[in-house]
Amino acid sequence: MGLSKKIETIAVLTSGGDAPGMNACIRAVVRTGLVNDLRVLGVEGGYEGLIRGTFKQLGARDVGGIMQRGGTILQTARSKNFREPNGQREAIRQINNASIDALIVLGGDGSLNGAQRLEEQGVPVVGIPASIDNDIYGTDMCIGVDTALNTIVDAIDKLRDTASSHSRAFLIETMGRESGFLAVQTGIIAGAEMVLIPEVETSIEEVAKTVEEAYRRGKTHAIIVIAEGAKPSATELAALIEESDLGFSTRLTILGYIQRGGKPSASDRMLASRMGYKAVEFLMAGTSGVMTGLNGNEIIAVPLSEVSSNHKELSLEYYQISKVLAR
Ligand code: F6P
């Protein structure tokens, strides 16, 4: 929407799963806000904090030294209460009580849906996509994805050492909820023999064939990357292989929450800084109800209504590339 009222106070919150780079983005929001003479409040604990009214004013020094830290200094949460109309009403009451003119929400698809709900009820909001899953419509990349990929690649490089030494096949589960993005990208940059993703059905026979062929071609290991949303899951596949006695030995590693932590990479710090800056710029230019989206190398305003009503499709070209390069 176009803003009619002059903005004097903004609040920033982080919601859903934390993503490396959230802090760099909070820093950018606060400092860009201050340069524009805004009062900037941090909401502690995501939408739960909004409902409780846990706000604190942030100055330039409060966000010093946080750029290089993973997690979020504002804390985050997955709020059930905020999904209910009562929770949203209470949040809006707190927003009005604290004279907050606009909100900046960092988070994944659920959090951006929440942002859209507030916008529909008259609260000016700008969303910023932050989720390691990279499953948000309207942006090429989300904050946190690059760091998560670096963490995964680092782990797989280590796992390959032991896989090779024992000629084992390693099943490695990556996060990503219903999206195979992290897994296919990993397949390419970690040199996996095979990738299983929710978007493509794969049978145990195909897995067995791929691993056998890899060994026949002289490989000393097989790295199979499995997205957490894939069917069969990594755990199911490990049990199936065990039962079927396929003639090779496997080990299962679920990378888990390690993928969400750690120092944000240079790319994530850059993306987070640019998006935080742009979010405030959009508000200052009178625009809300949008998300900062990376389009090529440009940060554009994508309507939140489009973000919440569309599904981001995974480009299967990644899948194809990982298959070709696994020779
Ligand atoms: O959305 C980020 C993510 O890490 C997903 O990859 C994963 O499925 C989910 O969050 C885990 O959520 P929680 O932190 O609630 O356990």
Residues whose N, C-alpha, C, O or C-beta is under 5 A from the ligand:
A	BS01	F6P	G17 D133 M175 G176 R177
